[in-house]
Amino acid sequence: MICDCCGVDLGEIPTDFGFRRPVPFFMVPEAERAERVKANDDLCMIDGKLFYVRGIMTVPIVDGEPGASFGWGLWAAVSERSFWRYRELWDVDGSAEPPFRGLLAVSPIGYPNALDAEVRVQLRSASERPAILPAAYDHPLFVEQRDGISVKRWHQIVATIRAAQRPASA
C-alpha cells in the first residue's frame, strides 16, 4: 500500500521502535556492567537494587488500515516486588494480574523529556511483553497513546528516529 501523504510504500516504514536497554543501564560504566548488571531484552536489574521491565505502549494510527498502530518498546522502573512477580508469571498468562506502578526509564525522541513519567505496567499472555499504559495524560506521548496519531504523524516519528540514528557527517 502506498501512503497518500508521501507516496512511500507503507510496508517499508517501521511500525515500532524499541529501546534496547533502560537509561540507567548506560550510566553504569561499561567495565563494571558484567559485575553489576543482569540484563536481557526484557528485564534489567542493576546492583540488585534497581529493577526494570520492558513493555509496549501501543499508539493507534487513526487514519491508517483498520487496527493499525505504532508500538513503542519502552522500559519502566518497577518495585522489586513487581519485578519478581513478573518473573513468577513469566511462562503463564498474567493478564488477570492488576497493573503495577512504574516510572519510564527511557524518553522517546521527539517528545519532551518523559524520564520518570508515571505509568502502569499490565502483564499479558506469556508470549507478549507487558503493556505500558499512562497513569495520566499530562505528556504529549500519553495523549497520542490515548487519542491516536495520523499516518503523517507516524511518518514524522519514524523520520525523527532515523535522523537521530544517522552518524554525524564529517
C-alpha positions in Angstrom: 0.0 0.0 0.0 1.3 3.4 -0.9 0.9 6.3 1.5 -1.4 9.1 0.3 0.6 11.8 2.1 4.1 11.0 1.0 4.0 8.3 -1.7 6.1 5.8 0.3 5.3 2.1 0.4 3.8 1.7 3.9 5.4 -1.7 4.1 8.8 0.0 4.2 8.0 2.2 7.2 8.6 0.6 10.7 5.5 0.2 12.8 7.5 0.0 16.1 10.6 1.2 17.8 12.2 -0.2 20.9 14.9 0.8 23.3 17.4 -1.9 23.8 18.1 -1.0 27.5 16.9 1.5 30.1 18.8 4.7 30.5 20.3 3.7 33.9 22.0 0.7 32.2 24.2 3.2 30.3 25.0 5.1 33.5 26.9 2.0 34.8 30.5 2.2 33.4 30.9 -0.4 30.7 33.8 -2.0 32.5 31.5 -2.6 35.5 28.4 -3.9 33.7 29.3 -7.6 33.8 29.5 -7.5 37.6 26.8 -5.0 38.4 24.1 -5.6 35.8 21.9 -8.5 34.8 20.0 -7.7 31.7 18.3 -9.3 28.6 15.9 -7.9 26.1 13.0 -8.0 28.7 14.4 -7.5 32.1 17.2 -5.4 33.7 18.5 -5.4 37.3 21.3 -3.1 38.5 23.2 -3.8 41.7 20.3 -6.0 42.9 18.5 -2.7 43.8 17.1 -1.2 40.6 14.6 -3.2 38.6 13.3 -2.6 35.1 10.9 -4.3 32.7 10.4 -3.8 29.0 6.9 -3.4 27.6 5.0 -2.0 24.7 3.0 1.2 24.5 0.6 0.9 21.6 -0.4 4.1 19.8 -3.3 3.7 17.3 -2.9 5.1 13.8 -6.4 6.5 13.4 -6.4 7.1 9.6 -4.5 4.0 8.7 -5.6 0.5 8.0 -8.1 -0.9 10.5 -6.3 -1.8 13.7 -3.0 -0.1 12.6 -0.8 1.0 15.4 2.7 2.2 16.2 4.4 0.4 19.1 7.0 2.0 21.4 9.2 -0.6 23.2 9.7 1.2 26.5 11.4 0.4 29.8 9.8 1.1 33.1 11.5 1.1 36.6 9.4 -1.0 38.9 9.5 -2.1 42.5 11.5 -5.2 43.5 8.2 -7.0 44.4 6.6 -6.2 40.9 9.8 -7.3 39.1 9.8 -10.7 40.9 6.1 -11.1 40.4 6.5 -10.6 36.7 9.3 -13.3 36.7 7.0 -15.6 38.7 4.3 -15.3 36.0 6.8 -15.4 33.0 5.5 -18.6 31.5 1.8 -18.1 32.2 -1.0 -15.7 31.2 -0.6 -12.7 33.6 -3.4 -10.6 32.1 -5.6 -11.1 35.1 -3.0 -9.5 37.4 -3.7 -5.9 38.5 -1.3 -3.5 36.8 1.7 -2.3 38.8 3.2 1.1 39.0 6.3 2.1 37.0 8.3 5.1 36.0 9.5 5.4 32.4 13.2 4.6 32.2 13.6 5.9 28.6 12.4 9.0 26.8 11.3 8.7 23.2 13.0 11.1 20.7 10.9 14.0 19.5 8.9 14.5 22.7 9.6 16.5 25.9 11.6 14.5 28.5 9.5 11.6 29.7 12.0 10.0 32.1 10.3 9.1 35.4 6.8 9.8 34.0 4.4 7.5 35.9 3.0 4.6 34.0 1.1 1.4 34.7 2.5 -2.0 33.6 -0.1 -4.5 32.7 1.0 -8.1 32.3 -0.3 -10.0 29.3 0.0 -13.6 28.0 3.3 -15.4 28.3 4.1 -14.7 24.7 3.6 -10.9 24.9 5.6 -8.2 26.6 3.6 -6.2 29.1 1.5 -3.2 28.1 2.9 0.2 29.2 -0.1 2.4 30.0 -0.1 6.1 31.0 -1.1 6.8 34.6 -2.2 10.3 33.5 -2.4 12.2 30.2 -0.2 15.2 31.0 2.5 14.4 28.4 2.2 14.5 24.6 3.4 10.9 24.3 0.5 9.8 26.5 -2.0 12.0 24.7 -1.0 10.3 21.4 -1.4 6.9 23.0 -4.9 7.8 24.2 -6.1 9.7 21.1 -4.0 8.0 18.3 -1.9 9.6 15.6 -2.3 10.2 11.9 -0.3 8.4 9.2 1.5 11.7 8.7 2.5 11.8 12.4 3.6 8.2 12.3 5.9 9.1 9.4 7.2 12.2 11.3 8.1 9.9 14.3 10.0 7.4 12.1 11.8 10.3 10.3 12.9 11.8 13.7 14.1 8.4 14.9 16.0 7.8 11.7 17.6 11.2 11.7 18.8 10.7 15.3 20.3 7.3 14.4 22.4 8.6 11.5 26.1 9.2 12.2 27.2 12.8 12.2 28.8 13.7 8.9 32.5 14.6 8.9 
